[in-house]
Amino acid sequence: MFGKVKRILQSMLHAIVLKDFELFKLRVASDHAVQIEKNLLSILGLPKRPKIDRSKIVIPKRLREIYEQTMGHELSSVHIPAPGSYTQTSNTMRSFVHQDSNVDDRFRHHSRFRLFFDTSSIPSEETLKAAELNLFREAITHAGANRTRYQITVHDIIRPGIKGTREPIFVLIDSKTVRINSSDTVIVDIQPAVERWLREPKRNYGLLVQVIEHGKENSSAPHNHVRLKRNLDEPHDDWLQKQPVLFTYTDDGRQKTRSIRDVSRSKRAHHRQSRGRKKVSQLCQRHSLYVDFHEVGWADWIVAPPGFEAFYCHGECPFPLDDHFNSTNHAVLQSLVHDMDPSKVPKVCCVPTKLAPISMLFLNEKNVVVLKNYQEMSVEGCGCR
């Protein structure tokens, strides 16, 4: 009887210990996962994981097109391949839409409106390279439309007016002349305004955009051609694709400058080397390592890509080192000394010798859509060093 009770107690004790051990393993695994996420966010330059409601977010068409251009062609460098004077030196692109407020009610006509963009999410350490306001247009095709021109003016509001007390102060930023029978998006350079907002965020009063008939200073446009505000009967989803969008291009200073030509040349060289080599599994070479953002739990705020092939280097570095191991003169010398006396120096190691950037389209903590290029994220070549 006593032996039976002893076995039952031992079994219960074992179960309790086993349960505690499993809980300990889960706690360790959770802590490990938290640390991994923290390290990944640090690589991406984010302080914490954004909490996003994807149902309220619309990715601008222009941002999608630039992302596809970056990832689908030989333009996958550290630069954003968008047109503009200085956008080629940026590695981060953000989109902003107008923030609704009570001020909107003061502008009842579709050809004169104040647009306010909250640019406070742009980090102070980033350098602004360009800022463009994109205005959607709907073509007017009545008789004589091909001869009708509109003048679009954009002013930075330096100081808002107070009715009966003081007049507002505006500074002209840019102007465009357009024909109303065209539907091309109008791109206006507003970099001076955004630069001022970043210097003086509390004095960001927005932009005053006005559309008049060309040559008629005090007139307003009779047609809803340039879309500045939503029509009362317009479906919300339709307006999301037509609303004005501000795009900013910045450089965070973390990336190394590398030309598009250099990137494409290195890719072609790597492909030639890959085709010409005989694959030997135990020797130093590149192996697959796919990072799946869904498995990491980041699919809610990372729009694209769903993941990427990071690769890793692994394998033996045999003596003597052949040319195809991409070794340096120092590595050859170290390999020679190690072969003569292993106690003096360690063996050379299989490491990445060529790394490529990737582009990511994601949402930050303020629901701003960001397109960013990250340097040295994917292994292109391995070697013995």
LUMROFI-635635 format. One record per residue (C-alpha): residue in one letter; x, y, z. Coordinates in steps of 0.02 Angstrom, whole numbers, padded with zeros to 5 digits, always signed. Example, Ala and Ser with C-alpha at 12.3 -4.5 7.8 and 13.67 -1.06 7.14 Angstrom:
! residues 2
A+00615-00225+00390 S+00684-00053+00357 
This chain:
! residues 385
M+00000+00000+00000 F+00139+00119+00050 G+00232+00081-00113 K+00079+00121-00217 V+00054+00289-00128 K+00238+00327-00154 R+00225+00294-00341 I+00070+00406-00353 L+00159+00548-00261 Q+00313+00528-00371 S+00203+00534-00526 M+00116+00692-00463 L+00282+00773-00420 H+00350+00729-00592 A+00196+00806-00674 I+00216+00966-00573 V+00401+00978-00614 L+00366+00943-00798 K+00230+01077-00803 D+00345+01204-00721 F+00481+01159-00846 E+00364+01183-00993 L+00309+01352-00924 F+00492+01398-00904 K+00527+01349-01084 L+00379+01453-01145 R+00440+01601-01044 V+00616+01584-01114 A+00547+01566-01290 S+00439+01721-01266 D+00586+01822-01200 H+00691+01760-01346 A+00556+01811-01470 V+00543+01984-01392 Q+00731+02008-01407 I+00730+01949-01588 E+00590+02071-01630 K+00683+02211-01541 N+00840+02175-01642 L+00744+02170-01806 L+00656+02334-01769 S+00824+02411-01728 I+00890+02358-01900 L+00738+02441-01979 G+00765+02599-01878 L+00598+02587-01784 P+00584+02616-01595 K+00438+02496-01575 R+00317+02389-01671 P+00181+02499-01750 K+00000+02462-01705 I-00101+02487-01863 D-00283+02477-01916 R-00259+02422-02097 S-00443+02450-02137 K-00414+02639-02129 I-00258+02642-02237 V-00248+02669-02425 I-00081+02646-02513 P-00062+02784-02644 K-00048+02719-02821 R+00111+02819-02852 L+00195+02739-02702 R+00147+02565-02762 E+00217+02602-02936 I+00382+02664-02867 Y+00396+02511-02755 E+00363+02395-02902 Q+00490+02488-03007 T+00618+02473-02869 M+00592+02288-02838 G+00552+02231-03014 H+00697+02304-03115 E+00882+02342-03098 L+00841+02497-02998 S+00848+02407-02830 S+00983+02519-02759 V+00983+02621-02600 H+00901+02766-02693 I+00718+02800-02727 P+00699+02799-02919 A+00571+02940-02928 P+00581+03093-03041 G+00641+03254-02961 S+00796+03359-02931 Y+00858+03273-02774 T+00752+03118-02750 Q+00892+03008-02817 T+00990+03041-02657 S+00851+02987-02539 N+00817+02816-02466 T+00649+02847-02380 M+00484+02902-02456 R+00328+02946-02355 S+00151+02992-02406 F+00036+03110-02313 V-00147+03154-02340 H-00247+03306-02284 Q-00299+03308-02101 D-00482+03360-02085 S-00527+03501-01965 N-00656+03638-01933 V-00554+03754-02045 D-00615+03653-02195 D-00790+03727-02176 R-00723+03900-02220 F-00681+03843-02397 R-00844+03803-02483 H-00786+03813-02664 H-00696+03668-02747 S-00564+03780-02827 R-00495+03857-02666 F-00447+03750-02517 R-00325+03737-02373 L-00228+03574-02366 F-00148+03525-02200 F-00018+03386-02188 D+00051+03327-02021 T+00236+03296-02057 S+00286+03277-01874 S+00325+03092-01898 I+00479+03133-02004 P+00629+03106-01886 S+00733+03262-01853 E+00894+03171-01898 E+00835+03138-02077 T+00879+03260-02216 L+00738+03317-02329 K+00787+03297-02512 A+00622+03335-02598 A+00436+03363-02564 E+00300+03352-02695 L+00114+03385-02689 N+00017+03272-02807 L-00152+03338-02867 F-00272+03223-02959 R-00365+03290-03111 E-00523+03237-03202 A-00523+03286-03385 I-00657+03405-03451 T-00702+03362-03631 H-00834+03489-03684 A-00815+03591-03843 G-00665+03707-03831 A-00590+03618-03681 N-00427+03592-03772 R-00402+03781-03774 T-00453+03812-03593 R-00311+03828-03469 Y-00310+03838-03280 Q-00180+03914-03165 I-00142+03816-03005 T-00055+03915-02868 V+00010+03844-02704 H+00051+03957-02557 D+00132+03917-02390 I+00024+03993-02252 I+00151+04086-02145 R+00019+04160-02031 P-00169+04129-02034 G-00283+04279-02035 I-00408+04329-01900 K-00571+04399-01966 G-00584+04585-01932 T-00415+04590-01845 R-00273+04544-01960 E-00239+04484-02136 P-00158+04315-02171 I+00021+04303-02237 F+00054+04189-02385 V+00213+04145-02480 L+00199+04079-02657 I+00284+03909-02669 D+00245+03854-02847 S+00120+03872-02988 K+00069+03766-03137 T-00028+03800-03296 V-00133+03653-03358 R-00259+03615-03495 I-00424+03551-03429 N-00443+03415-03562 S-00299+03317-03481 S-00306+03199-03332 D-00120+03191-03292 T-00077+03211-03109 V-00006+03382-03067 I+00155+03374-02966 V+00200+03533-02871 D+00368+03562-02786 I+00334+03616-02606 Q+00503+03577-02528 P+00525+03754-02454 A+00361+03738-02359 V+00399+03566-02288 E+00573+03622-02238 R+00494+03764-02139 W+00368+03646-02058 L+00510+03533-02001 R+00604+03681-01927 E+00449+03757-01849 P+00320+03617-01824 K+00206+03729-01718 R+00193+03852-01863 N+00132+03727-01990 Y-00032+03803-02049 G-00040+03707-02211 L-00050+03758-02394 L-00175+03869-02484 V-00210+03795-02656 Q-00310+03896-02782 V-00366+03857-02959 I-00414+04002-03074 E-00441+04024-03259 H-00276+04069-03341 G-00255+04256-03358 K-00403+04299-03244 E-00328+04343-03075 N-00490+04366-02977 S-00589+04224-03054 S-00615+04047-02995 A-00618+03889-03100 P-00795+03846-03155 H-00763+03660-03163 N-00713+03532-03031 H-00559+03486-03133 V-00418+03487-03005 R-00475+03384-02856 L-00443+03478-02693 K-00590+03420-02587 R-00719+03282-02586 N-00889+03309-02663 L-01036+03284-02546 D-01110+03143-02650 E-00941+03060-02688 P-00912+02884-02618 H-00775+02880-02488 D-00677+02742-02575 D-00676+02841-02739 W-00611+02996-02652 L-00469+02899-02569 Q-00393+02870-02742 K-00415+03052-02797 Q-00368+03151-02641 P-00213+03263-02639 V-00058+03175-02575 L+00106+03245-02511 F+00261+03140-02543 T+00422+03175-02449 Y+00593+03104-02494 T+00723+03097-02355 D+00893+03022-02319 D+00918+02946-02146 G+01108+02945-02164 R+01118+02760-02123 Q+01145+02697-02300 K+01302+02691-02403 T+01290+02775-02572 R+01289+02651-02714 S+01243+02689-02893 I+01112+02595-02991 R+01243+02550-03120 D+01354+02472-02987 V+01209+02368-02920 S+01158+02301-03091 R+01340+02263-03135 S+01367+02167-02974 K+01207+02067-03002 R+01260+02015-03177 A+01434+01966-03116 H+01359+01862-02976 H+01243+01771-03096 R+01389+01730-03212 Q+01490+01662-03066 S+01344+01559-03004 R+01318+01477-03174 G+01504+01439-03194 R+01533+01355-03027 K+01514+01174-02986 K+01406+01161-02830 V+01490+01064-02690 S+01380+01058-02535 Q+01519+01054-02406 L+01616+01202-02475 C+01588+01386-02435 Q+01433+01446-02526 R+01268+01538-02509 H+01118+01452-02430 S+00934+01498-02424 L+00865+01596-02275 Y+00690+01664-02304 V+00622+01794-02182 D+00431+01779-02178 F+00350+01936-02104 H+00187+01842-02077 E+00272+01715-01965 V+00359+01855-01870 G+00187+01934-01842 W+00222+02091-01942 A+00103+02064-02088 D-00019+02194-02019 W+00100+02342-02040 I+00221+02283-02176 V+00128+02304-02340 A+00263+02232-02454 P+00357+02123-02477 P+00277+01978-02381 G+00454+01921-02344 F+00625+01917-02424 E+00769+01799-02458 A+00910+01853-02342 F+01024+01702-02375 Y+01175+01657-02269 C+01352+01593-02298 H+01414+01424-02236 G+01541+01293-02284 E+01724+01244-02280 C+01866+01353-02339 P+01993+01223-02401 F+02179+01248-02420 P+02241+01310-02539 L+02108+01441-02577 D+02055+01448-02759 D+02004+01610-02845 H+01819+01567-02843 F+01815+01581-02653 N+01823+01771-02670 S+01967+01780-02546 T+02075+01930-02508 N+02264+01927-02509 H+02257+01932-02319 A+02143+01779-02316 V+02262+01683-02429 L+02407+01728-02315 Q+02309+01681-02158 S+02259+01515-02236 L+02442+01478-02278 V+02502+01518-02101 H+02361+01413-02025 D+02409+01264-02133 M+02588+01277-02073 D+02545+01304-01889 P+02359+01296-01838 S+02402+01359-01663 K+02458+01530-01728 V+02302+01589-01820 P+02125+01522-01844 K+02058+01458-02010 V+01980+01583-02127 C+01790+01587-02118 C+01649+01579-02243 V+01568+01752-02238 P+01463+01868-02347 T+01569+01965-02471 K+01430+02053-02565 L+01265+02116-02494 A+01112+02190-02580 P+00978+02310-02519 I+00791+02278-02512 S+00644+02399-02521 M+00501+02391-02397 L+00330+02473-02400 F+00259+02489-02225 L+00152+02593-02107 N+00224+02686-01959 E+00145+02722-01790 K+00054+02875-01860 N-00023+02778-02005 V+00095+02862-02128 V+00139+02754-02278 V+00328+02739-02293 L+00435+02670-02435 K+00612+02638-02373 N+00767+02557-02445 Y+00876+02458-02325 Q+01058+02427-02365 E+01149+02260-02343 M+00996+02151-02308 S+01022+02007-02430 V+01179+01907-02466 E+01232+01909-02649 G+01401+01825-02632 C+01503+01723-02508 G+01689+01702-02488 C+01828+01646-02373 R+01898+01789-02271 
